[in-house]
């Protein structure tokens, strides 16, 4: 991967983080391939466990299906049903 992660300051003062990544299928699962670190490569680093990314994607697909099927009428109703904060 040739492009590197960048962190810039937007005109309104917010930080903008750009992380180029590739999502590949490996053994039937999606895996996020991240670029080298901001300060260089980390060759001795162990391959990261991507359980959090996998769980977030699974929730996103599940929740999108619930919304599309009409089981709930809105995102706020979905959040109340699942007993999570609306921003979550």
Biopython code that builds the backbone (N, CA, C, O; Angstrom):
import numpy as np
from Bio.PDB.StructureBuilder import StructureBuilder

atoms = [
    (1, "UNK", "N", (0.854, -1.164, 0.000)),
    (1, "UNK", "CA", (0.000, 0.000, 0.000)),
    (1, "UNK", "C", (0.898, 1.225, 0.000)),
    (1, "UNK", "O", (1.733, 1.390, 0.889)),
    (2, "UNK", "N", (0.727, 2.077, -0.992)),
    (2, "UNK", "CA", (1.645, 3.186, -1.158)),
    (2, "UNK", "C", (1.255, 4.422, -0.365)),
    (2, "UNK", "O", (2.128, 5.126, 0.143)),
    (3, "UNK", "N", (-0.020, 4.696, -0.251)),
    (3, "UNK", "CA", (-0.411, 5.881, 0.497)),
    (3, "UNK", "C", (-0.287, 5.645, 1.989)),
    (3, "UNK", "O", (-0.513, 4.540, 2.482)),
    (4, "UNK", "N", (0.075, 6.692, 2.691)),
    (4, "UNK", "CA", (0.290, 6.596, 4.125)),
    (4, "UNK", "C", (-0.862, 7.271, 4.859)),
    (4, "UNK", "O", (-1.534, 8.138, 4.300)),
    (5, "UNK", "N", (-1.090, 6.881, 6.093)),
    (5, "UNK", "CA", (-2.105, 7.565, 6.887)),
    (5, "UNK", "C", (-1.719, 9.027, 7.082)),
    (5, "UNK", "O", (-0.540, 9.358, 7.212)),
    (6, "UNK", "N", (-2.722, 9.891, 7.100)),
    (6, "UNK", "CA", (-2.447, 11.315, 7.308)),
    (6, "UNK", "C", (-3.384, 11.868, 8.368)),
    (6, "UNK", "O", (-4.510, 11.400, 8.537)),
    (7, "UNK", "N", (-2.901, 12.859, 9.065)),
    (7, "UNK", "CA", (-3.714, 13.597, 10.028)),
    (7, "UNK", "C", (-3.592, 15.066, 9.662)),
    (7, "UNK", "O", (-2.492, 15.619, 9.655)),
    (8, "UNK", "N", (-4.726, 15.704, 9.356)),
    (8, "UNK", "CA", (-4.720, 17.119, 8.999)),
    (8, "UNK", "C", (-5.712, 17.867, 9.870)),
    (8, "UNK", "O", (-6.628, 17.277, 10.442)),
    (9, "UNK", "N", (-5.514, 19.170, 9.960)),
    (9, "UNK", "CA", (-6.428, 20.019, 10.709)),
    (9, "UNK", "C", (-7.313, 20.733, 9.702)),
    (9, "UNK", "O", (-6.817, 21.440, 8.825)),
    (10, "UNK", "N", (-8.615, 20.550, 9.824)),
    (10, "UNK", "CA", (-9.569, 21.180, 8.919)),
    (10, "UNK", "C", (-9.678, 22.664, 9.247)),
    (10, "UNK", "O", (-9.208, 23.118, 10.290)),
    (11, "UNK", "N", (-10.298, 23.409, 8.350)),
    (11, "UNK", "CA", (-10.422, 24.861, 8.537)),
    (11, "UNK", "C", (-11.232, 25.221, 9.779)),
    (11, "UNK", "O", (-11.047, 26.298, 10.346)),
    (12, "UNK", "N", (-12.133, 24.325, 10.209)),
    (12, "UNK", "CA", (-12.930, 24.591, 11.404)),
    (12, "UNK", "C", (-12.247, 24.125, 12.689)),
    (12, "UNK", "O", (-12.826, 24.232, 13.770)),
    (13, "UNK", "N", (-11.010, 23.605, 12.580)),
    (13, "UNK", "CA", (-10.259, 23.180, 13.754)),
    (13, "UNK", "C", (-10.372, 21.698, 14.074)),
    (13, "UNK", "O", (-9.667, 21.206, 14.955)),
    (14, "UNK", "N", (-11.241, 20.979, 13.379)),
    (14, "UNK", "CA", (-11.380, 19.540, 13.613)),
    (14, "UNK", "C", (-10.197, 18.789, 13.014)),
    (14, "UNK", "O", (-9.619, 19.211, 12.013)),
    (15, "UNK", "N", (-9.853, 17.682, 13.636)),
    (15, "UNK", "CA", (-8.819, 16.824, 13.073)),
    (15, "UNK", "C", (-9.458, 15.893, 12.057)),
    (15, "UNK", "O", (-10.534, 15.344, 12.291)),
    (16, "UNK", "N", (-8.791, 15.721, 10.938)),
    (16, "UNK", "CA", (-9.260, 14.793, 9.919)),
    (16, "UNK", "C", (-8.210, 13.694, 9.795)),
    (16, "UNK", "O", (-7.056, 13.962, 9.459)),
    (17, "UNK", "N", (-8.621, 12.451, 10.070)),
    (17, "UNK", "CA", (-7.724, 11.305, 10.002)),
    (17, "UNK", "C", (-8.096, 10.500, 8.770)),
    (17, "UNK", "O", (-9.245, 10.087, 8.611)),
    (18, "UNK", "N", (-7.122, 10.280, 7.901)),
    (18, "UNK", "CA", (-7.337, 9.479, 6.695)),
    (18, "UNK", "C", (-6.452, 8.243, 6.797)),
    (18, "UNK", "O", (-5.226, 8.353, 6.838)),
    (19, "UNK", "N", (-7.069, 7.074, 6.837)),
    (19, "UNK", "CA", (-6.326, 5.822, 6.930)),
    (19, "UNK", "C", (-6.703, 4.976, 5.722)),
    (19, "UNK", "O", (-7.788, 4.396, 5.678)),
    (20, "UNK", "N", (-5.804, 4.908, 4.740)),
    (20, "UNK", "CA", (-6.097, 4.049, 3.597)),
    (20, "UNK", "C", (-6.026, 2.591, 4.030)),
    (20, "UNK", "O", (-5.076, 2.192, 4.703)),
    (21, "UNK", "N", (-7.006, 1.805, 3.657)),
    (21, "UNK", "CA", (-7.004, 0.398, 4.040)),
    (21, "UNK", "C", (-7.638, -0.434, 2.950)),
    (21, "UNK", "O", (-8.351, 0.070, 2.082)),
    (22, "UNK", "N", (-7.362, -1.699, 3.018)),
    (22, "UNK", "CA", (-7.914, -2.651, 2.070)),
    (22, "UNK", "C", (-8.723, -3.673, 2.871)),
    (22, "UNK", "O", (-8.279, -4.135, 3.922)),
    (23, "UNK", "N", (-9.895, -4.019, 2.378)),
    (23, "UNK", "CA", (-10.690, -5.064, 3.012)),
    (23, "UNK", "C", (-10.637, -6.266, 2.079)),
    (23, "UNK", "O", (-11.109, -6.204, 0.944)),
    (24, "UNK", "N", (-10.061, -7.358, 2.566)),
    (24, "UNK", "CA", (-9.893, -8.572, 1.762)),
    (24, "UNK", "C", (-10.633, -9.726, 2.408)),
    (24, "UNK", "O", (-10.841, -9.761, 3.621)),
    (25, "UNK", "N", (-11.027, -10.674, 1.561)),
    (25, "UNK", "CA", (-11.619, -11.922, 2.054)),
    (25, "UNK", "C", (-10.504, -12.930, 2.247)),
    (25, "UNK", "O", (-9.729, -13.206, 1.331)),
    (26, "UNK", "N", (-10.436, -13.473, 3.446)),
    (26, "UNK", "CA", (-9.468, -14.517, 3.736)),
    (26, "UNK", "C", (-10.198, -15.641, 4.441)),
    (26, "UNK", "O", (-10.738, -15.456, 5.532)),
    (27, "UNK", "N", (-10.213, -16.802, 3.817)),
    (27, "UNK", "CA", (-10.913, -17.971, 4.347)),
    (27, "UNK", "C", (-12.375, -17.658, 4.662)),
    (27, "UNK", "O", (-12.893, -18.073, 5.699)),
    (28, "UNK", "N", (-13.033, -16.929, 3.768)),
    (28, "UNK", "CA", (-14.445, -16.639, 3.935)),
    (28, "UNK", "C", (-14.754, -15.485, 4.860)),
    (28, "UNK", "O", (-15.924, -15.154, 5.054)),
    (29, "UNK", "N", (-13.733, -14.859, 5.439)),
    (29, "UNK", "CA", (-13.955, -13.736, 6.351)),
    (29, "UNK", "C", (-13.340, -12.473, 5.778)),
    (29, "UNK", "O", (-12.363, -12.525, 5.031)),
    (30, "UNK", "N", (-13.913, -11.358, 6.129)),
    (30, "UNK", "CA", (-13.338, -10.085, 5.703)),
    (30, "UNK", "C", (-12.263, -9.678, 6.703)),
    (30, "UNK", "O", (-12.442, -9.809, 7.913)),
    (31, "UNK", "N", (-11.149, -9.184, 6.182)),
    (31, "UNK", "CA", (-10.056, -8.753, 7.044)),
    (31, "UNK", "C", (-9.597, -7.379, 6.581)),
    (31, "UNK", "O", (-9.412, -7.146, 5.387)),
    (32, "UNK", "N", (-9.415, -6.475, 7.530)),
    (32, "UNK", "CA", (-8.927, -5.139, 7.229)),
    (32, "UNK", "C", (-7.409, -5.188, 7.180)),
    (32, "UNK", "O", (-6.759, -5.591, 8.144)),
    (33, "UNK", "N", (-6.852, -4.775, 6.053)),
    (33, "UNK", "CA", (-5.403, -4.701, 5.893)),
    (33, "UNK", "C", (-5.026, -3.238, 6.058)),
    (33, "UNK", "O", (-5.318, -2.413, 5.191)),
    (34, "UNK", "N", (-4.381, -2.919, 7.165)),
    (34, "UNK", "CA", (-4.003, -1.540, 7.463)),
    (34, "UNK", "C", (-2.628, -1.250, 6.878)),
    (34, "UNK", "O", (-1.827, -2.164, 6.680)),
    (35, "UNK", "N", (-2.353, 0.027, 6.602)),
    (35, "UNK", "CA", (-1.043, 0.389, 6.066)),
    (35, "UNK", "C", (0.012, 0.402, 7.162)),
    (35, "UNK", "O", (-0.272, 0.085, 8.317)),
    (36, "UNK", "N", (1.235, 0.771, 6.787)),
    (36, "UNK", "CA", (2.288, 0.887, 7.784)),
    (36, "UNK", "C", (1.939, 1.994, 8.773)),
    (36, "UNK", "O", (1.077, 2.830, 8.502)),
    (37, "UNK", "N", (2.602, 1.994, 9.899)),
    (37, "UNK", "CA", (2.339, 2.982, 10.949)),
    (37, "UNK", "C", (2.741, 4.373, 10.464)),
    (37, "UNK", "O", (3.485, 4.508, 9.493)),
    (38, "UNK", "N", (2.246, 5.403, 11.143)),
    (38, "UNK", "CA", (2.573, 6.772, 10.758)),
    (38, "UNK", "C", (4.078, 7.029, 10.803)),
    (38, "UNK", "O", (4.602, 7.795, 9.994)),
    (39, "UNK", "N", (4.764, 6.401, 11.734)),
    (39, "UNK", "CA", (6.194, 6.650, 11.896)),
    (39, "UNK", "C", (7.048, 5.546, 11.272)),
    (39, "UNK", "O", (8.250, 5.489, 11.529)),
    (40, "UNK", "N", (6.465, 4.679, 10.468)),
    (40, "UNK", "CA", (7.228, 3.639, 9.796)),
    (40, "UNK", "C", (6.602, 2.280, 9.983)),
    (40, "UNK", "O", (5.576, 2.138, 10.648)),
    (41, "UNK", "N", (7.225, 1.288, 9.395)),
    (41, "UNK", "CA", (6.703, -0.067, 9.486)),
    (41, "UNK", "C", (6.978, -0.679, 10.858)),
    (41, "UNK", "O", (7.892, -0.261, 11.569)),
    (42, "UNK", "N", (6.181, -1.665, 11.208)),
    (42, "UNK", "CA", (6.359, -2.388, 12.464)),
    (42, "UNK", "C", (6.470, -3.869, 12.097)),
    (42, "UNK", "O", (5.491, -4.606, 12.222)),
    (43, "UNK", "N", (7.645, -4.315, 11.647)),
    (43, "UNK", "CA", (7.762, -5.687, 11.157)),
    (43, "UNK", "C", (7.599, -6.757, 12.226)),
    (43, "UNK", "O", (7.137, -7.854, 11.915)),
    (44, "UNK", "N", (7.960, -6.481, 13.467)),
    (44, "UNK", "CA", (7.876, -7.496, 14.518)),
    (44, "UNK", "C", (6.498, -7.562, 15.181)),
    (44, "UNK", "O", (6.268, -8.398, 16.055)),
    (45, "UNK", "N", (5.588, -6.687, 14.768)),
    (45, "UNK", "CA", (4.262, -6.665, 15.378)),
    (45, "UNK", "C", (3.475, -7.918, 14.997)),
    (45, "UNK", "O", (3.515, -8.370, 13.853)),
    (46, "UNK", "N", (2.769, -8.463, 15.966)),
    (46, "UNK", "CA", (1.924, -9.631, 15.705)),
    (46, "UNK", "C", (0.723, -9.199, 14.879)),
    (46, "UNK", "O", (0.315, -8.038, 14.910)),
    (47, "UNK", "N", (0.170, -10.139, 14.148)),
    (47, "UNK", "CA", (-1.013, -9.833, 13.357)),
    (47, "UNK", "C", (-2.162, -9.504, 14.315)),
    (47, "UNK", "O", (-2.455, -10.290, 15.216)),
    (48, "UNK", "N", (-2.806, -8.364, 14.133)),
    (48, "UNK", "CA", (-3.831, -7.949, 15.094)),
    (48, "UNK", "C", (-5.091, -8.812, 15.006)),
    (48, "UNK", "O", (-5.484, -9.259, 13.928)),
    (49, "UNK", "N", (-5.696, -9.029, 16.134)),
    (49, "UNK", "CA", (-6.984, -9.707, 16.180)),
    (49, "UNK", "C", (-8.033, -8.651, 15.876)),
    (49, "UNK", "O", (-8.068, -7.601, 16.516)),
    (50, "UNK", "N", (-8.867, -8.924, 14.922)),
    (50, "UNK", "CA", (-9.799, -7.914, 14.457)),
    (50, "UNK", "C", (-11.221, -8.188, 14.926)),
    (50, "UNK", "O", (-12.189, -7.934, 14.208)),
    (51, "UNK", "N", (-11.327, -8.706, 16.133)),
    (51, "UNK", "CA", (-12.647, -9.060, 16.663)),
    (51, "UNK", "C", (-13.558, -7.843, 16.769)),
    (51, "UNK", "O", (-14.751, -7.949, 16.487)),
    (52, "UNK", "N", (-13.027, -6.693, 17.167)),
    (52, "UNK", "CA", (-13.860, -5.499, 17.319)),
    (52, "UNK", "C", (-14.408, -5.040, 15.977)),
    (52, "UNK", "O", (-15.572, -4.648, 15.882)),
    (53, "UNK", "N", (-13.581, -5.086, 14.940)),
    (53, "UNK", "CA", (-14.031, -4.687, 13.604)),
    (53, "UNK", "C", (-15.088, -5.662, 13.099)),
    (53, "UNK", "O", (-16.104, -5.254, 12.535)),
    (54, "UNK", "N", (-14.843, -6.936, 13.302)),
    (54, "UNK", "CA", (-15.796, -7.959, 12.862)),
    (54, "UNK", "C", (-17.124, -7.797, 13.591)),
    (54, "UNK", "O", (-18.187, -7.880, 12.976)),
    (55, "UNK", "N", (-17.067, -7.566, 14.895)),
    (55, "UNK", "CA", (-18.294, -7.396, 15.679)),
    (55, "UNK", "C", (-19.055, -6.143, 15.236)),
    (55, "UNK", "O", (-20.281, -6.172, 15.128)),
    (56, "UNK", "N", (-18.343, -5.052, 14.979)),
    (56, "UNK", "CA", (-18.993, -3.819, 14.538)),
    (56, "UNK", "C", (-19.663, -3.998, 13.183)),
    (56, "UNK", "O", (-20.781, -3.528, 12.975)),
    (57, "UNK", "N", (-18.981, -4.679, 12.259)),
    (57, "UNK", "CA", (-19.582, -4.935, 10.950)),
    (57, "UNK", "C", (-20.806, -5.842, 11.060)),
    (57, "UNK", "O", (-21.809, -5.615, 10.384)),
    (58, "UNK", "N", (-20.726, -6.855, 11.899)),
    (58, "UNK", "CA", (-21.864, -7.759, 12.086)),
    (58, "UNK", "C", (-23.068, -7.003, 12.646)),
    (58, "UNK", "O", (-24.198, -7.191, 12.196)),
    (59, "UNK", "N", (-22.811, -6.152, 13.629)),
    (59, "UNK", "CA", (-23.911, -5.353, 14.192)),
    (59, "UNK", "C", (-24.499, -4.423, 13.135)),
    (59, "UNK", "O", (-25.718, -4.280, 13.038)),
    (60, "UNK", "N", (-23.640, -3.798, 12.352)),
    (60, "UNK", "CA", (-24.117, -2.864, 11.333)),
    (60, "UNK", "C", (-25.026, -3.566, 10.328)),
    (60, "UNK", "O", (-26.096, -3.050, 10.003)),
    (61, "UNK", "N", (-24.619, -4.730, 9.833)),
    (61, "UNK", "CA", (-25.447, -5.465, 8.883)),
    (61, "UNK", "C", (-26.746, -5.932, 9.520)),
    (61, "UNK", "O", (-27.807, -5.866, 8.898)),
    (62, "UNK", "N", (-26.665, -6.399, 10.752)),
    (62, "UNK", "CA", (-27.859, -6.865, 11.450)),
    (62, "UNK", "C", (-28.842, -5.716, 11.681)),
    (62, "UNK", "O", (-30.041, -5.853, 11.437)),
    (63, "UNK", "N", (-28.325, -4.594, 12.150)),
    (63, "UNK", "CA", (-29.190, -3.456, 12.438)),
    (63, "UNK", "C", (-29.766, -2.863, 11.159)),
    (63, "UNK", "O", (-30.912, -2.414, 11.149)),
    (64, "UNK", "N", (-28.985, -2.855, 10.081)),
    (64, "UNK", "CA", (-29.501, -2.359, 8.807)),
    (64, "UNK", "C", (-30.645, -3.246, 8.315)),
    (64, "UNK", "O", (-31.638, -2.751, 7.783)),
    (65, "UNK", "N", (-30.499, -4.548, 8.495)),
    (65, "UNK", "CA", (-31.551, -5.476, 8.076)),
    (65, "UNK", "C", (-32.825, -5.254, 8.895)),
    (65, "UNK", "O", (-33.927, -5.289, 8.346)),
    (66, "UNK", "N", (-32.682, -5.030, 10.189)),
    (66, "UNK", "CA", (-33.850, -4.761, 11.040)),
    (66, "UNK", "C", (-34.565, -3.498, 10.563)),
    (66, "UNK", "O", (-35.793, -3.468, 10.493)),
    (67, "UNK", "N", (-33.797, -2.454, 10.236)),
    (67, "UNK", "CA", (-34.408, -1.209, 9.749)),
    (67, "UNK", "C", (-35.078, -1.413, 8.394)),
    (67, "UNK", "O", (-36.189, -0.931, 8.173)),
    (68, "UNK", "N", (-34.410, -2.126, 7.486)),
    (68, "UNK", "CA", (-34.959, -2.324, 6.142)),
    (68, "UNK", "C", (-36.195, -3.208, 6.149)),
    (68, "UNK", "O", (-37.085, -3.028, 5.318)),
    (69, "UNK", "N", (-36.265, -4.160, 7.073)),
    (69, "UNK", "CA", (-37.430, -5.048, 7.160)),
    (69, "UNK", "C", (-38.629, -4.368, 7.800)),
    (69, "UNK", "O", (-39.741, -4.895, 7.760)),
    (70, "UNK", "N", (-38.408, -3.200, 8.388)),
    (70, "UNK", "CA", (-39.509, -2.475, 9.016)),
    (70, "UNK", "C", (-39.862, -2.964, 10.403)),
    (70, "UNK", "O", (-40.934, -2.638, 10.914)),
    (71, "UNK", "N", (-38.982, -3.743, 11.029)),
    (71, "UNK", "CA", (-39.248, -4.216, 12.387)),
    (71, "UNK", "C", (-39.262, -3.053, 13.377)),
    (71, "UNK", "O", (-39.957, -3.103, 14.391)),
    (72, "UNK", "N", (-38.501, -2.018, 13.083)),
    (72, "UNK", "CA", (-38.532, -0.769, 13.854)),
    (72, "UNK", "C", (-38.672, 0.364, 12.853)),
    (72, "UNK", "O", (-38.339, 0.209, 11.678)),
    (73, "UNK", "N", (-39.167, 1.507, 13.323)),
    (73, "UNK", "CA", (-39.448, 2.600, 12.399)),
    (73, "UNK", "C", (-38.304, 3.589, 12.263)),
    (73, "UNK", "O", (-38.231, 4.317, 11.273)),
    (74, "UNK", "N", (-37.403, 3.627, 13.251)),
    (74, "UNK", "CA", (-36.329, 4.612, 13.199)),
    (74, "UNK", "C", (-35.101, 4.099, 13.941)),
    (74, "UNK", "O", (-35.148, 3.091, 14.647)),
    (75, "UNK", "N", (-34.014, 4.816, 13.760)),
    (75, "UNK", "CA", (-32.775, 4.465, 14.448)),
    (75, "UNK", "C", (-32.933, 4.660, 15.955)),
    (75, "UNK", "O", (-32.412, 3.870, 16.743)),
    (76, "UNK", "N", (-33.643, 5.700, 16.351)),
    (76, "UNK", "CA", (-33.834, 5.931, 17.786)),
    (76, "UNK", "C", (-34.679, 4.817, 18.416)),
    (76, "UNK", "O", (-34.430, 4.420, 19.554)),
    (77, "UNK", "N", (-35.667, 4.318, 17.686)),
    (77, "UNK", "CA", (-36.471, 3.196, 18.189)),
    (77, "UNK", "C", (-35.615, 1.926, 18.280)),
    (77, "UNK", "O", (-35.758, 1.144, 19.220)),
    (78, "UNK", "N", (-34.745, 1.729, 17.317)),
    (78, "UNK", "CA", (-33.830, 0.593, 17.337)),
    (78, "UNK", "C", (-32.917, 0.671, 18.557)),
    (78, "UNK", "O", (-32.693, -0.329, 19.238)),
    (79, "UNK", "N", (-32.394, 1.859, 18.826)),
    (79, "UNK", "CA", (-31.517, 2.044, 19.986)),
    (79, "UNK", "C", (-32.256, 1.744, 21.283)),
    (79, "UNK", "O", (-31.710, 1.100, 22.179)),
    (80, "UNK", "N", (-33.498, 2.212, 21.383)),
    (80, "UNK", "CA", (-34.284, 1.923, 22.591)),
    (80, "UNK", "C", (-34.548, 0.431, 22.727)),
    (80, "UNK", "O", (-34.461, -0.112, 23.828)),
    (81, "UNK", "N", (-34.869, -0.235, 21.630)),
    (81, "UNK", "CA", (-35.140, -1.671, 21.648)),
    (81, "UNK", "C", (-33.914, -2.460, 22.088)),
    (81, "UNK", "O", (-34.023, -3.419, 22.852)),
    (82, "UNK", "N", (-32.744, -2.047, 21.600)),
    (82, "UNK", "CA", (-31.505, -2.750, 21.922)),
    (82, "UNK", "C", (-30.858, -2.277, 23.219)),
    (82, "UNK", "O", (-29.835, -2.808, 23.651)),
    (83, "UNK", "N", (-31.480, -1.258, 23.835)),
    (83, "UNK", "CA", (-31.001, -0.677, 25.088)),
    (83, "UNK", "C", (-29.566, -0.170, 24.959)),
    (83, "UNK", "O", (-28.716, -0.431, 25.810)),
    (84, "UNK", "N", (-29.319, 0.566, 23.867)),
    (84, "UNK", "CA", (-28.039, 1.239, 23.670)),
    (84, "UNK", "C", (-28.303, 2.703, 23.424)),
    (84, "UNK", "O", (-29.425, 3.088, 23.096)),
    (85, "UNK", "N", (-27.280, 3.526, 23.577)),
    (85, "UNK", "CA", (-27.398, 4.956, 23.334)),
    (85, "UNK", "C", (-27.631, 5.192, 21.845)),
    (85, "UNK", "O", (-27.110, 4.444, 21.018)),
    (86, "UNK", "N", (-28.390, 6.199, 21.496)),
    (86, "UNK", "CA", (-28.691, 6.494, 20.105)),
    (86, "UNK", "C", (-27.458, 6.780, 19.269)),
    (86, "UNK", "O", (-27.429, 6.472, 18.078)),
    (87, "UNK", "N", (-26.443, 7.366, 19.882)),
    (87, "UNK", "CA", (-25.213, 7.653, 19.127)),
    (87, "UNK", "C", (-24.440, 6.381, 18.821)),
    (87, "UNK", "O", (-23.649, 6.347, 17.878)),
    (88, "UNK", "N", (-24.659, 5.338, 19.606)),
    (88, "UNK", "CA", (-23.980, 4.074, 19.391)),
    (88, "UNK", "C", (-24.509, 3.421, 18.144)),
    (88, "UNK", "O", (-24.063, 2.333, 17.780)),
]
sb = StructureBuilder()
sb.init_structure("model")
sb.init_model(0)
sb.init_chain("A")
sb.init_seg("    ")
for serial, (resi, resn, name, xyz) in enumerate(atoms, 1):
    if name == "N":
        sb.init_residue(resn, " ", resi, " ")
    sb.init_atom(name, np.array(xyz, "f"), 0.0, 1.0, " ", f" {name:<3s}", serial, name[0])
structure = sb.get_structure()
